[in-house]
Amino acid sequence: MELSFRTREIRLLCENPSKAESTFGLAVSEYLRRRIADLHAARTVDDLVAGYPRFTDDTHGKMRIDIAGTHELLFQPNHQSLSRDSAGLVDWTRIHRIQIVEIEEVS
């Protein structure tokens, strides 16, 4: 998939291992790199397995994946017009461009 980032800070955390390590520690930064690699390798969101991909509680078409059990990566489709299924929901089988919105600690 093609990835973009909501902010420059998120981009740095996802693409700069030393920045991620200084922010999250070694274990989380290693898992973050793996999840970013998984996202790049997937053809669509439907191909994701690692990180327990799941929908968020909102209705804006966002998903979450786990990072090391202590953090989550939140992302959303990054298409100008979204394909929707018969129920009007985002058709994730057709999403191949995403924007990483947030990396948050799980409480």
Secondary structure as UniProt FT lines:
FT   STRAND          2..5
FT   HELIX           8..15
FT   HELIX           17..24
FT   HELIX           26..41
FT   HELIX           45..47
FT   TURN            50..51
FT   STRAND          54..55
FT   STRAND          63..67
FT   TURN            68..70
FT   STRAND          71..77
FT   TURN            86..87
FT   HELIX           92..94
FT   STRAND          97..105
//
